[in-house]
C-alpha cells in the first residue's frame, strides 16, 4: 500500500455557493464537515456558565451541539438551518433534543418553550 492509498479521498462537490442550501446539503450528505467539533466547545460552556436561561436562537446550527447543550440545561432555545441535510443531521445527533431544530430560511418570532 502506498501513502496515496492511505490518504483520505477528496470529496467532490457540484455546488460552490455557500448561500445555497445545496452547498451545505452536499457536505452533510458526504460527511464532510471539518468545522464540526462533535460537541460543545469549552469556551462556549464558560461563556454561558452562571448566566440565567433566556430565549436563544442558534442560526446556522449545523449539528446543533450548542443548542442541544442549552436545551438540556433548561434554556428556551430554537436552532435553525436552511440546509435540509444539516437539519436532519442535527436531529439525529441530538436525539430527543432534536425537536428544537427547524429548517428555516427566515427567523422565527419566538423560541421553543423552556425544557421541562
C-alpha positions in Angstrom: 0.0 0.0 0.0 1.4 3.4 -1.0 0.9 6.6 1.0 -1.5 7.8 -1.7 -3.7 4.7 -0.9 -3.9 5.7 2.8 -4.8 9.4 2.1 -8.5 10.2 2.6 -10.4 10.7 -0.6 -11.1 14.3 -1.6 -14.9 14.9 -1.6 -16.4 16.1 -4.9 -18.9 18.9 -4.7 -21.1 20.3 -7.5 -22.0 23.5 -5.6 -19.7 26.3 -4.6 -22.2 28.9 -3.5 -22.4 28.9 0.4 -25.6 31.0 0.1 -27.3 28.0 -1.5 -28.7 25.3 0.8 -27.5 22.7 -1.7 -23.9 23.7 -0.9 -24.4 22.6 2.7 -26.6 19.6 1.8 -23.7 18.1 -0.2 -21.3 18.5 2.6 -23.6 16.9 5.2 -24.6 14.1 2.8 -20.9 13.3 2.2 -20.0 13.6 5.9 -17.6 16.4 5.0 -18.0 18.7 8.0 -14.4 19.6 9.1 -15.7 22.6 11.1 -17.8 20.3 13.4 -16.2 19.7 16.8 -18.7 16.9 17.6 -19.5 18.6 20.9 -19.7 21.9 22.7 -16.5 24.0 22.9 -15.2 24.7 26.4 -15.2 28.4 25.6 -18.9 28.3 24.9 -19.6 26.5 28.1 -17.5 29.0 30.0 -19.3 31.9 28.4 -22.7 30.5 29.4 -21.7 29.4 32.9 -23.6 31.4 35.6 -25.9 33.1 33.1 -29.7 32.6 33.7 -31.6 30.9 30.9 -33.0 33.2 28.3 -34.7 32.8 24.9 -31.9 31.8 22.5 -31.8 31.4 18.7 -29.0 29.5 17.1 -28.9 30.3 13.4 -26.9 28.1 11.0 -26.9 25.4 13.7 -25.3 22.6 11.7 -25.3 19.6 14.0 -26.7 21.8 16.8 -24.4 20.8 19.6 -24.6 24.1 21.4 -28.4 24.3 21.1 -28.8 20.7 22.4 -26.5 21.6 25.3 -28.5 24.7 26.2 -31.8 22.8 25.9 -30.6 20.1 28.3 -29.9 22.9 30.8 -33.4 24.3 30.6 -32.8 27.1 28.1 -35.7 28.1 25.8 -33.8 27.5 22.5 -34.5 27.2 18.9 -31.9 26.0 16.4 -32.4 26.7 12.7 -30.6 25.9 9.5 -31.6 26.3 5.8 -30.0 23.1 4.8 -32.4 20.1 5.0 -29.4 17.8 5.4 -28.0 19.8 8.3 -31.4 19.8 10.0 -31.6 16.0 9.5 -28.1 15.5 10.8 -28.8 17.7 13.9 -32.0 15.8 14.7 -30.1 12.5 14.5 -27.2 13.8 16.6 -29.3 15.4 19.3 -31.8 12.6 19.8 -34.9 13.8 21.8 -33.5 17.4 21.9 -33.6 17.3 18.1 -37.1 18.6 18.3 -35.7 22.1 18.8 -34.2 22.1 15.3 -36.1 23.7 12.5 -35.5 24.1 8.8 -35.9 27.8 8.1 -34.9 30.4 5.6 -36.2 33.2 7.9 -36.1 33.8 11.6 -38.9 32.5 14.0 -40.6 35.1 16.1 -40.3 33.2 19.4 -38.1 30.3 20.7 -39.4 27.0 21.8 -40.8 26.9 25.4 -38.4 26.1 28.2 -37.3 22.5 28.6 -39.1 20.6 31.2 
